[in-house]
Amino acid sequence: MQRQPAVVVQGLEKTYPGGTRAIDGIDFTVEQGEFFGFLGPNGAGKTTTIKILATLLSKSGGHVEVASIDIDEDARSVRAAIGVALQEVGLDDLSKGRDFLVLQGRLYGIGRAEANRRADELLELVGLSGVGKRKIGSYSGGMRRRIDLAGALMHRPNILFLDEPTSGLDPQSRLAIWEHLEDLNAQGVTIMLTTQHMDEADRLCRRLAIIDHGRLVTEGSPSTLKAGVGGDVVRVSFGPMDSPDGRADTALGALCQLPSVREADTTPDGLTATVDDGGAAAPAILRTLNDAEIPVANLAVTRPSLDDVFLHHTGREIREADADEDAESRVWGQWMGVNRR
């Protein structure tokens, strides 16, 4: 018998007071046991979507089922089936790590003996056994992320929602979180995470959806999405120019005339071009830029990345987004008269 999907989203919409449309009619499905990613810049609608799926935020339209439960009909049962770790880590700095986990378990109705056993098990899982008796306020950023993740796992959820789980962490801590998540997924836990980090999505997600301005622009496995871009990618960084205004557009126009260039676009410090054969195309690109009197500081040829996929489908790079918070936070800040920089 075919298993029901872990998450079903149909025509999901979210509009905040004042008309800010954070989610604009998106559809996607997450299968049981899948590691599914939501990739996009800050402000794209990732956090809003996660909060709706976790029943922490009401939707404006559409249909959503989590663990085969309509979130509007039985939010309590949905919450019992899921674990959630949001970008804003909510921890009690005065509580000891192990005590925090035991309390989380007790709040989910787990008996005291089982909660204590489960807390020890999770401290071992996330590598915090040696600091379980220390106050959370003394933990580093990476340790706080890991204890928050452990708290979301206390009741053994079948589905785990993670919002930017490694945001702001050092490389060592990021790697530790990745390994924990891979272990959980191997044990059968369905994981859906939001991220703006290409390497994170590429390593962890079997399938991902790219979201921008509240709309899904493409969906598939990382390898399939990168193959869809096709060819090699030539990245050019410009050197210093006496009069840089208009030079990028001039260079772009010249490159687009080359038969080997499929498509090209400007970047903040240069341009990128998709070509059939990077090694053969690079000399022609350099000659063209030299003829246009465009100084080249660096040229690199690579296979397509998820950054190239995002650029291909949206016309811009993911790091160009200037939003620094989700739509809910922006609306709340405006209502409170707070101008965040």
C-alpha positions in Angstrom: 0.0 0.0 0.0 1.3 3.4 -1.0 2.3 5.6 1.9 0.7 9.0 2.3 3.0 12.0 1.9 4.3 13.7 5.1 3.4 17.2 3.8 0.9 18.3 1.2 0.7 22.0 0.3 -1.8 23.2 -2.3 -2.3 26.8 -3.3 -0.8 28.2 -0.1 -1.2 31.9 0.4 -0.3 34.3 3.1 -1.0 38.1 3.1 -0.2 40.2 6.1 -2.1 43.3 7.3 -1.2 46.2 5.0 -1.1 44.0 1.9 2.3 42.4 2.2 2.0 39.1 0.3 4.5 36.7 1.7 3.3 33.5 0.0 1.7 33.6 -3.4 -0.1 30.3 -4.2 2.6 27.7 -3.8 2.2 23.9 -4.2 4.6 21.1 -3.1 4.7 17.7 -1.5 7.2 16.1 0.9 7.3 12.3 0.9 7.7 10.3 4.1 11.4 9.8 4.9 12.5 12.5 2.5 15.0 15.3 3.2 13.4 18.3 1.5 14.9 21.8 1.2 13.4 25.2 0.7 16.2 27.3 -0.9 15.9 31.1 -1.2 17.1 34.5 0.0 16.0 36.1 3.2 12.5 37.6 2.8 11.5 35.0 0.1 8.8 33.4 2.2 10.6 30.4 3.7 10.1 31.2 7.3 6.5 32.1 6.8 5.9 28.8 5.1 7.5 26.8 7.9 5.5 28.6 10.6 2.3 27.9 8.8 3.2 24.2 8.4 4.0 24.1 12.1 0.6 25.7 13.0 2.4 28.7 14.5 0.9 31.1 11.9 -2.5 31.1 10.1 -2.7 31.0 6.4 -4.7 33.3 4.1 -5.7 30.6 1.6 -4.9 27.1 0.3 -4.9 23.6 1.7 -2.2 22.1 4.0 -1.9 18.6 5.4 0.9 17.6 7.7 1.2 13.9 8.7 -2.1 13.4 6.8 -3.9 15.9 9.1 -5.5 19.1 7.9 -3.8 21.8 9.9 -7.0 23.8 10.2 -9.0 20.9 11.5 -6.7 19.4 14.1 -3.6 21.6 14.9 -3.1 19.8 18.2 -2.5 16.4 16.5 -0.2 18.1 14.0 2.0 19.5 16.8 2.2 16.1 18.4 3.6 14.6 15.2 6.2 17.3 14.4 9.4 18.8 15.8 10.2 22.4 15.1 13.4 24.4 15.5 13.1 28.0 14.3 15.8 30.4 13.3 15.1 32.4 16.5 16.4 30.0 19.2 14.1 30.2 22.2 16.0 28.9 25.2 16.1 29.6 28.9 19.6 30.8 29.6 19.2 30.1 33.3 18.2 26.4 32.7 20.8 23.6 32.5 20.9 21.8 29.2 19.7 18.5 30.5 16.9 20.1 32.6 15.7 21.9 29.5 15.4 18.7 27.6 13.6 16.9 30.5 11.1 19.8 30.7 10.5 19.6 27.0 9.7 15.9 27.3 7.4 16.4 30.3 5.5 19.1 28.4 4.9 16.6 25.7 3.4 14.1 28.2 6.5 11.9 28.6 6.9 10.2 31.9 9.7 11.5 34.2 11.9 8.3 33.9 11.6 8.2 30.1 12.2 12.0 29.8 15.5 11.6 31.8 16.5 8.6 29.7 15.6 10.4 26.4 17.5 13.6 27.5 20.7 11.6 28.1 20.3 9.9 24.7 19.8 13.2 22.9 22.7 14.9 24.6 24.9 12.1 23.4 23.4 12.4 19.9 24.2 16.1 19.5 27.6 15.9 21.3 26.6 17.8 24.4 26.9 15.1 27.1 29.8 16.8 28.7 27.9 20.1 29.2 24.5 18.9 30.1 24.8 20.2 33.6 25.9 23.6 32.5 23.5 26.6 32.1 22.5 27.2 28.5 23.5 30.8 28.9 27.1 29.6 28.9 26.7 27.7 25.6 28.3 28.9 22.3 26.1 29.6 19.3 26.7 26.2 17.9 25.9 24.5 21.2 22.7 26.5 21.5 21.6 25.3 18.1 22.3 21.7 19.0 20.4 21.8 22.3 17.5 23.5 20.5 17.5 20.7 17.9 17.6 18.1 20.7 14.6 19.8 22.3 12.6 19.4 19.1 13.4 15.7 19.0 12.4 14.8 22.6 9.0 13.3 21.7 10.4 11.4 18.7 8.6 13.3 16.0 8.1 11.7 12.6 8.5 15.1 10.8 11.1 17.7 11.6 10.8 21.4 10.4 14.0 23.4 10.6 14.3 27.1 9.8 17.9 28.1 8.8 19.4 25.5 11.3 23.0 26.6 10.7 22.6 30.3 10.2 25.5 32.2 11.8 27.4 29.2 12.9 31.1 28.6 12.4 32.1 25.9 9.8 32.8 23.2 12.5 29.4 23.7 14.1 27.7 23.7 10.7 29.3 20.4 9.9 28.3 18.9 13.2 24.7 19.9 12.6 24.7 18.4 9.1 26.0 15.1 10.4 23.2 15.0 13.1 20.6 15.7 10.5 21.9 13.1 8.1 21.8 10.5 10.9 18.2 11.4 11.8 17.1 11.2 8.2 18.8 7.8 7.9 16.6 6.7 10.9 13.5 7.5 8.9 12.7 11.1 10.2 11.2 13.3 7.4 13.1 16.6 7.4 12.2 19.8 5.8 14.6 22.7 6.2 14.9 26.2 4.9 18.2 27.6 3.9 20.0 30.3 1.8 23.2 28.3 1.8 23.9 26.5 -1.5 26.4 24.1 0.0 23.9 23.1 2.7 21.1 22.4 0.2 23.5 20.5 -2.1 24.8 18.2 0.6 21.6 17.5 2.6 18.6 17.6 0.4 17.5 14.8 -1.9 15.0 17.3 -3.4 14.5 21.0 -3.0 12.3 23.8 -4.1 13.6 27.3 -4.9 11.4 30.1 -3.6 11.6 33.8 -4.5 9.2 36.6 -3.7 6.7 34.1 -2.3 6.6 31.9 -5.4 8.2 28.6 -6.2 10.3 29.0 -9.3 11.6 25.5 -9.8 11.8 22.1 -8.0 13.8 18.9 -8.2 16.9 17.2 -7.0 20.1 19.3 -6.8 21.7 17.2 -9.6 18.7 17.5 -11.9 18.4 21.3 -11.3 22.1 21.8 -12.0 21.9 19.7 -15.1 19.0 21.8 -16.3 21.3 24.8 -16.5 23.6 23.0 -18.9 27.1 23.6 -20.1 29.9 25.1 -18.1 29.8 28.4 -16.2 32.4 31.1 -16.8 32.7 33.6 -14.0 34.5 36.9 -14.7 35.5 39.5 -12.1 36.3 42.9 -13.4 39.5 44.8 -12.5 39.6 48.5 -11.6 38.1 50.8 -14.2 38.5 54.5 -14.6 34.9 54.9 -15.7 32.9 51.8 -14.7 29.5 53.1 -15.5 28.0 51.1 -18.4 31.0 48.9 -18.8 29.2 45.8 -17.5 26.4 46.3 -20.0 28.9 46.8 -22.8 30.7 43.6 -21.8 27.5 41.7 -21.5 26.4 42.8 -25.0 29.7 41.8 -26.5 29.7 38.4 -24.9 26.1 37.6 -26.0 27.4 37.9 -29.6 29.8 35.0 -29.2 28.4 31.8 -30.7 29.8 29.7 -27.8 27.8 31.7 -25.2 24.3 30.4 -24.4 23.4 33.1 -22.0 25.1 35.7 -19.8 24.3 38.0 -17.0 25.9 40.7 -14.9 26.9 40.2 -11.3 27.9 42.8 -8.6 31.6 42.5 -9.5 31.5 41.2 -13.1 29.5 38.7 -15.1 28.7 35.0 -15.6 28.2 33.2 -18.9 26.9 29.7 -19.6 28.9 28.0 -22.4 29.1 24.6 -24.1 32.8 24.2 -23.4 34.4 26.4 -20.8 38.0 25.6 -21.7 37.4 26.5 -25.4 35.2 29.6 -24.7 37.5 31.2 -22.1 40.1 32.6 -24.6 37.3 34.1 -26.8 35.7 35.7 -23.7 39.0 37.2 -22.7 39.7 38.6 -26.2 36.2 40.1 -26.4 36.6 41.8 -23.0 40.0 43.1 -23.9 38.7 44.5 -27.2 36.0 46.3 -25.2 38.7 47.7 -22.8 37.2 45.8 -19.8 40.0 44.8 -17.4 39.7 41.3 -16.0 40.8 40.6 -12.5 39.9 36.9 -12.5 38.3 34.3 -14.7 37.1 30.8 -13.5 35.4 28.0 -15.3 33.1 25.7 -13.2 30.3 23.2 -13.6 26.9 24.7 -12.8 26.1 25.2 -9.1 22.8 25.8 -7.3 23.8 29.5 -7.3 23.7 29.3 -11.1 20.3 27.5 -11.0 18.9 30.4 -8.9 20.4 33.0 -11.3 19.1 31.0 -14.3 15.5 31.0 -13.0 15.3 34.4 -11.3 17.9 36.6 -13.1 19.8 37.4 -10.0 22.1 35.9 -7.4 20.7 34.7 -4.1 23.1 36.9 -2.1 21.8 40.0 -3.9 18.6 40.0 -1.7 18.7 42.9 0.7 15.9 41.6 3.1 17.2 40.7 6.5 14.1 39.2 8.0 10.9 37.5 7.1 7.7 39.3 6.2 6.0 38.6 9.5 8.9 40.3 11.4 8.8 43.3 9.0 5.1 43.8 9.4 5.3 43.5 13.2 8.2 45.9 13.3 6.3 48.5 11.2 3.3 48.2 13.4 5.5 48.7 16.5 7.3 51.6 14.8 10.6 49.8 14.8 13.0 50.4 11.9 15.5 47.6 11.8 18.8 48.0 10.1 
